Amino acid sequence: MAYIEKEGRITTNLCAKLLITSSDTALRELTKMSQSGIITRKGKGKSIYYALR
């Protein structure tokens, strides 16, 4: 969350690197936050990123 607040957005791969986890786990967590309304998913394909609502 702090990274998104500071930088404005985050990708799944960057989230995985920051959390030292797999891309699948990072995607799962980002999806949960998106479904909860905390962040929003933007872009298409390989250009998908997540930002605060």
N, C-alpha and C positions, 0 to 999 in steps of 0.2 A: 504494500500500500504506500509506504513512504516513497518508494521509487517512482510510482505513478504520480504521486502528488508533486514530486520534484521535477520529473522529466516530462510529465504530461501523458505518457503512454508507455506500454510495454508489449513485447511480443512473447509468444509461448517459449521460444528458444531462449530468449534472454531471461525470462522468469525461471526456467529450468536451471540455467547457469547460476543465477543469484541464489536459488534455493538449494543448489547442489542435489538435484533430483532428475528424474527422467522427464522428457518432453510430455509423455503421456500423463504423468502425475501433475505437472505444471498446467497442462490443458484442463485437466479435471478440476483443479482448484480455481482457475480463471473462469471456467464455465459455471461453477457453483456461485462465484461472486457476481457473475453476469446475470444469472437467473435470480439472484437475490436483489438485484437492482443497485448494487454497489458500484459496478463498473459497466461499461457498454462495449460491445464488440463492434469493430468497424473494419471496413475493407473487405477484400475478397481473395480467395486462394492463398498464395504465399504472402500476400500483403496484409493479412489480418493482424490487427493489433487491438489492444484493450486500453480504454481511457476512462477516467472518472465521469460519472453522469453529470 
